[in-house]
Amino acid sequence: MSEEEAWDIPEAELHPSLLVRVVLWTCGSIALLLGIIGVFLPGLPTTPFVLVAAACYARASEPFYRWLLRNPTFGPLIIEWRRHHSIPFRIKIIAISLMSLTICASIWTLSAMPWLQAMLAFIGISTALVLWRIPSRDRPRDPKGKIGDNSGMNT
């Protein structure tokens, strides 16, 4: 690995306690498994679980942390979050769109249970709003020519 590539990867800060590292590694592995399942199972979010896994591995295991950062699918997302606390705009749009489709399909199939439909609608809208409010440094220009994201971070 070149010096420039090493600089690009945010550092791991291992916890001094072996017991805590084992617990963090276990939590990180469970979160990563849930994130991978979320790729294939609509309605289960992938991004938050992968970010939790990265945070756990950063404190528990340098090899697992670096492996996750080098992953072509998850690595750029984790690095973007670690450096800038932002999510790429394209990922945000895809996540909200897929979540909306899944929740709408679930609401449609649960027509006999209005209380469950309302709960799913509330969860979907709440999650979409939270995700939308996370900054995106690469948000495209609006029609007026201004660059913007939800946090005031202009590029």
C-alpha positions as CSV (number, residue, x, y, z in Angstrom):
1,M,0.0,0.0,0.0
2,S,1.4,3.4,-0.9
3,E,1.8,6.2,1.5
4,E,-1.1,8.1,-0.1
5,E,-3.5,5.1,0.2
6,A,-2.6,4.7,3.8
7,W,-3.4,8.4,4.4
8,D,-6.8,7.9,2.8
9,I,-7.9,5.4,5.4
10,P,-9.1,6.8,8.7
11,E,-7.2,5.4,11.6
12,A,-8.4,2.7,13.9
13,E,-8.1,3.5,17.7
14,L,-8.1,0.1,19.4
15,H,-9.6,-0.1,22.9
16,P,-7.1,-1.1,25.6
17,S,-9.2,-3.8,27.2
18,L,-9.2,-7.2,25.5
19,L,-12.7,-8.0,26.8
20,V,-14.1,-4.8,25.4
21,R,-12.4,-5.5,22.0
22,V,-14.0,-9.0,21.9
23,V,-17.5,-7.5,22.7
24,L,-17.0,-4.8,20.1
25,W,-15.8,-7.3,17.5
26,T,-18.8,-9.4,18.2
27,C,-21.2,-6.5,17.9
28,G,-19.4,-5.3,14.7
29,S,-19.7,-8.8,13.2
30,I,-23.4,-9.0,14.0
31,A,-24.0,-5.5,12.6
32,L,-22.1,-6.4,9.4
33,L,-24.1,-9.6,9.0
34,L,-27.3,-7.6,9.4
35,G,-26.0,-5.0,6.9
36,I,-25.2,-7.7,4.3
37,I,-28.6,-9.3,4.8
38,G,-30.1,-5.8,4.3
39,V,-28.6,-5.7,0.8
40,F,-30.9,-8.6,-0.1
41,L,-33.8,-8.1,2.2
42,P,-35.9,-5.0,1.4
43,G,-36.8,-3.0,4.5
44,L,-33.6,-3.8,6.5
45,P,-31.3,-0.9,6.2
46,T,-27.7,-1.6,5.1
47,T,-25.9,1.7,5.6
48,P,-26.5,2.1,9.4
49,F,-25.4,-1.4,10.1
50,V,-22.2,-1.1,8.0
51,L,-21.4,2.2,9.8
52,V,-21.9,0.5,13.2
53,A,-19.7,-2.4,12.1
54,A,-17.0,0.0,11.0
55,A,-17.1,1.9,14.3
56,C,-16.9,-1.3,16.3
57,Y,-14.1,-2.7,14.2
58,A,-12.2,0.6,14.5
59,R,-12.1,0.0,18.3
60,A,-11.7,-3.8,18.2
61,S,-9.7,-5.1,15.3
62,E,-7.4,-3.3,12.9
63,P,-7.4,-6.1,10.3
64,F,-11.2,-6.3,10.2
65,Y,-11.5,-2.5,10.1
66,R,-9.0,-2.2,7.2
67,W,-10.7,-5.1,5.4
68,L,-14.1,-3.3,5.7
69,L,-12.6,0.0,4.5
70,R,-11.0,-1.7,1.5
71,N,-14.3,-3.3,0.5
72,P,-15.3,-1.8,-2.9
73,T,-19.0,-1.6,-1.9
74,F,-18.8,-0.4,1.7
75,G,-15.4,1.2,2.0
76,P,-16.1,4.5,0.2
77,L,-19.3,5.0,2.2
78,I,-17.5,4.4,5.5
79,I,-14.6,6.7,4.6
80,E,-17.0,9.4,3.6
81,W,-18.8,9.1,6.9
82,R,-15.6,9.0,9.0
83,R,-14.1,12.0,7.3
84,H,-17.1,14.3,6.7
85,H,-20.1,12.8,8.5
86,S,-21.9,12.8,5.2
87,I,-23.5,10.2,2.9
88,P,-23.1,10.4,-0.9
89,F,-26.3,11.9,-2.4
90,R,-26.8,9.0,-4.8
91,I,-26.8,6.5,-1.9
92,K,-29.2,8.7,0.0
93,I,-31.6,8.8,-3.0
94,I,-31.4,5.0,-3.6
95,A,-31.9,4.2,0.1
96,I,-35.0,6.4,0.4
97,S,-36.4,5.2,-2.9
98,L,-36.0,1.5,-2.1
99,M,-37.2,2.0,1.4
100,S,-40.3,3.8,0.2
101,L,-41.1,1.1,-2.4
102,T,-40.8,-1.6,0.3
103,I,-42.8,0.2,2.9
104,C,-45.6,1.0,0.3
105,A,-45.7,-2.6,-0.7
106,S,-45.9,-3.7,2.9
107,I,-48.7,-1.1,3.6
108,W,-50.6,-2.4,0.6
109,T,-50.4,-6.1,1.7
110,L,-51.4,-5.2,5.3
111,S,-54.7,-3.6,4.2
112,A,-56.6,-5.5,7.0
113,M,-54.5,-3.9,9.7
114,P,-54.8,-0.1,9.6
115,W,-52.8,0.4,12.9
116,L,-49.9,-1.5,11.4
117,Q,-50.1,0.5,8.1
118,A,-50.0,3.7,10.1
119,M,-47.0,2.5,12.1
120,L,-45.1,1.5,8.9
121,A,-45.9,4.9,7.4
122,F,-44.7,6.7,10.5
123,I,-41.5,4.6,10.5
124,G,-40.9,5.1,6.8
125,I,-41.4,8.9,6.9
126,S,-39.3,9.3,10.0
127,T,-36.5,7.3,8.6
128,A,-36.6,9.1,5.3
129,L,-36.5,12.5,7.0
130,V,-33.5,11.5,9.2
131,L,-31.7,10.1,6.2
132,W,-32.5,13.2,4.1
133,R,-31.1,15.5,6.8
134,I,-27.7,13.8,6.8
135,P,-25.4,16.1,4.8
136,S,-24.3,15.1,1.3
137,R,-21.1,16.9,0.0
138,D,-21.8,15.8,-3.6
139,R,-25.4,17.0,-3.9
140,P,-26.0,18.3,-7.4
141,R,-26.8,21.9,-8.2
142,D,-30.3,23.1,-7.9
143,P,-32.0,24.8,-10.9
144,K,-31.0,28.3,-9.6
145,G,-27.3,27.2,-9.9
146,K,-26.7,27.0,-6.1
147,I,-24.8,24.1,-4.6
148,G,-26.4,22.9,-1.5
149,D,-27.0,20.3,1.0
150,N,-29.1,20.1,4.1
151,S,-26.4,21.2,6.5
152,G,-25.1,24.4,4.9
153,M,-21.8,22.7,3.9
154,N,-21.3,24.1,0.4
155,T,-18.6,22.7,-1.9
